[in-house]
Amino acid sequence: MSKLSVNINKIATIRNARGGTLPNVVQFAVDCERFGADGITIHPRPDERHITTKDTYDLKEVVTTEFNIEGYPDARFMQLIKDLRPTQATLVPDPPGVLTSNAGWDTIQHFYFLQEICQTIKDLGVRTSIFIEPKNELIENAAKLGVERIELYTGPYAEHFPINREEAIAAYAEATKFAVNHGLGINAGHDLSLENLRFFKQSLVQLDEVSIGHALISDALYLGIENTIQRYKLLLAD
């Protein structure tokens, strides 16, 4: 069964809009685990527009499932990884100022930069994942970096799924086979939802983990967080 890591950035966004501690990000993470989440994902950006540095340290004290910290590997991010030793560090090519993660790494152009970063994280005993698009040449270079996993950027899949699901999934199915053959684990994230997740899961030869935040939290506004988590997990169990 593929694991569900709940990205709780949006909960921090709601809290920050008003200030104070409501909703409580740490308690929400604890509740997500209690309701069946297999992991908690956060993206502590430098501007702290959602998850803050304090949140990151506080969450480390309570998360008992897989703790995934994602972000651009600048000095601040690397210090967090060194201090907290999460289960997984997911490297995302989104420097300060961008709205959201909307592209994967070019592992050819940035190979030597990533190689040093990945080795540092590996030496810390932290699993490394690289946010990447479903292109074999990029995945091949990711394998050369020595990372344990890739996280497929699924924005284009979600966009084209309502138009032609077979065309939308084709590159991801091929890329997954290629990655598995190169010894890589498969994560995925970005705009996966109750509508498109089952087909995505069923079409891949392997899917270790999905990280879902925006759609899941939006669904929870109507369905409740416990019900929503269970619905997503049911899709991943098929």
NORSULSUL-V878804 format. One record per residue. N is the residue number from 1. RES is the residue in one small letter. PHI is phi in whole degrees, -180 to 180 (none if undefined). Layout:
n={N N}
res={RES RES}
phi={PHI PHI}
This chain:
n={1 2 3 4 5 6 7 8 9 10 11 12 13 14 15 16 17 18 19 20 21 22 23 24 25 26 27 28 29 30 31 32 33 34 35 36 37 38 39 40 41 42 43 44 45 46 47 48 49 50 51 52 53 54 55 56 57 58 59 60 61 62 63 64 65 66 67 68 69 70 71 72 73 74 75 76 77 78 79 80 81 82 83 84 85 86 87 88 89 90 91 92 93 94 95 96 97 98 99 100 101 102 103 104 105 106 107 108 109 110 111 112 113 114 115 116 117 118 119 120 121 122 123 124 125 126 127 128 129 130 131 132 133 134 135 136 137 138 139 140 141 142 143 144 145 146 147 148 149 150 151 152 153 154 155 156 157 158 159 160 161 162 163 164 165 166 167 168 169 170 171 172 173 174 175 176 177 178 179 180 181 182 183 184 185 186 187 188 189 190 191 192 193 194 195 196 197 198 199 200 201 202 203 204 205 206 207 208 209 210 211 212 213 214 215 216 217 218 219 220 221 222 223 224 225 226 227 228 229 230 231 232 233 234 235 236 237 238}
res={m s k l s v n i n k i a t i r n a r g g t l p n v v q f a v d c e r f g a d g i t i h p r p d e r h i t t k d t y d l k e v v t t e f n i e g y p d a r f m q l i k d l r p t q a t l v p d p p g v l t s n a g w d t i q h f y f l q e i c q t i k d l g v r t s i f i e p k n e l i e n a a k l g v e r i e l y t g p y a e h f p i n r e e a i a a y a e a t k f a v n h g l g i n a g h d l s l e n l r f f k q s l v q l d e v s i g h a l i s d a l y l g i e n t i q r y k l l l a d}
phi={none -70 -88 -109 -104 -90 -84 -102 -54 -64 -65 -68 -61 -63 -60 -68 -64 -112 87 82 -126 -115 -72 -83 -63 -65 -64 -63 -63 -60 -67 -59 -64 -63 -88 118 -62 -89 -172 -125 -114 -136 -132 -78 -74 -59 -81 54 -73 -134 -66 -99 -61 -61 -55 -60 -70 -64 -66 -58 -75 -120 -70 -109 -95 -76 -105 -115 -106 -115 160 -79 -80 -86 -62 -63 -62 -66 -67 -61 -65 -64 -72 -102 47 -67 -61 -144 -114 -106 -87 -123 -86 -121 -66 -54 107 -80 -74 -155 -78 -126 -167 -97 -69 -89 -76 -85 -64 -105 -57 -72 -64 -68 -60 -67 -62 -64 -67 -62 -67 -60 -65 -84 80 -107 -67 -112 -129 -116 -71 -151 -89 -77 -127 -59 -67 -73 -67 -60 -70 -62 -62 -66 -72 86 -73 -84 -141 -119 -113 -71 -77 -102 -56 -63 -61 -63 -68 -94 -55 -68 -88 -156 -65 -67 -68 -64 -90 -54 -65 -72 -64 -66 -64 -65 -58 -63 -66 -62 -65 -99 81 -100 -81 -119 -111 -154 -176 116 67 -71 -150 -61 -79 -114 -71 -58 -62 -61 -60 -70 -90 -103 -73 -157 -147 -79 -160 -119 -114 -131 -129 -57 -67 -64 -68 -64 -62 -65 -62 -98 -101 88 -69 -64 -61 -64 -60 -65 -66 -66 -65 -64 -65 -78 -84 -67}
